Amino acid sequence: MEVHLKPETESRLNELASQTGRPTDELVEDAMAGYLAEMSQIRKMLEYRYEDLKQNRVLPVDGEEVFTRVRKKSGNDTNRA
């Protein structure tokens, strides 16, 4: 398999390889393995949450209401008087 990186990313990868003494292909392999494991875990969590919604074990919350609540809690409510 061949992977094409942006020059900036490739430069950062080469720098990390130089600093750690590890080959770039090993660093890429480790990074991809971690990324894929994380994506798999997130996918499973989303599937469980979707099933919870379908089975009415949890109720959906309006997205705008969530943003309003977060803004109020963080003190960044731009709609305040």
C-alpha positions as CSV (number, residue, x, y, z in Angstrom):
1,M,0.0,0.0,0.0
2,E,1.2,3.5,-0.8
3,V,0.2,6.5,1.4
4,H,0.4,10.1,0.1
5,L,0.9,12.8,2.7
6,K,0.9,16.5,2.4
7,P,4.5,17.9,2.6
8,E,3.9,19.4,6.0
9,T,2.6,16.1,7.4
10,E,5.4,14.2,5.9
11,S,7.9,16.7,7.4
12,R,6.3,16.3,10.8
13,L,6.4,12.5,10.5
14,N,10.1,12.5,9.5
15,E,10.9,14.8,12.4
16,L,9.1,12.5,14.9
17,A,10.9,9.5,13.4
18,S,14.2,11.3,13.8
19,Q,13.4,12.2,17.4
20,T,12.2,8.8,18.4
21,G,14.5,6.6,16.4
22,R,11.5,4.7,15.0
23,P,11.0,4.2,11.2
24,T,8.3,6.3,9.6
25,D,6.4,3.2,8.4
26,E,6.2,2.0,12.0
27,L,4.9,5.3,13.2
28,V,2.2,5.4,10.4
29,E,1.2,1.8,11.2
30,D,0.8,2.6,14.9
31,A,-1.1,5.8,14.2
32,M,-3.5,4.0,11.8
33,A,-4.1,1.1,14.1
34,G,-5.0,3.5,16.9
35,Y,-7.2,5.6,14.7
36,L,-9.1,2.6,13.4
37,A,-9.6,1.2,16.9
38,E,-11.0,4.5,18.0
39,M,-13.3,4.8,15.0
40,S,-14.6,1.3,15.7
41,Q,-15.3,2.1,19.3
42,I,-17.1,5.4,18.3
43,R,-19.1,3.5,15.7
44,K,-20.2,0.9,18.3
45,M,-21.2,3.6,20.8
46,L,-23.3,5.4,18.1
47,E,-25.0,2.2,17.2
48,Y,-25.9,1.6,20.9
49,R,-27.2,5.1,21.3
50,Y,-29.2,4.8,18.1
51,E,-30.7,1.6,19.4
52,D,-31.5,3.3,22.7
53,L,-33.4,6.0,20.7
54,K,-35.3,3.5,18.6
55,Q,-36.3,1.6,21.7
56,N,-37.4,4.8,23.5
57,R,-34.9,4.2,26.3
58,V,-33.6,7.7,25.9
59,L,-35.4,10.8,24.5
60,P,-33.9,12.9,21.7
61,V,-32.9,16.5,22.6
62,D,-33.3,19.4,20.2
63,G,-29.8,20.5,19.0
64,E,-30.6,24.2,19.4
65,E,-31.7,23.6,22.9
66,V,-28.4,21.8,23.7
67,F,-26.4,24.8,22.3
68,T,-28.5,27.2,24.3
69,R,-27.8,25.2,27.5
70,V,-24.1,25.0,26.8
71,R,-23.8,28.7,26.1
72,K,-25.6,29.6,29.3
73,K,-23.4,27.2,31.4
74,S,-20.2,28.6,29.8
75,G,-21.3,32.2,30.2
76,N,-21.1,32.8,26.4
77,D,-24.8,33.4,25.9
78,T,-24.8,36.1,23.2
79,N,-28.6,36.4,23.6
80,R,-28.4,37.8,27.1
81,A,-29.7,41.3,27.9
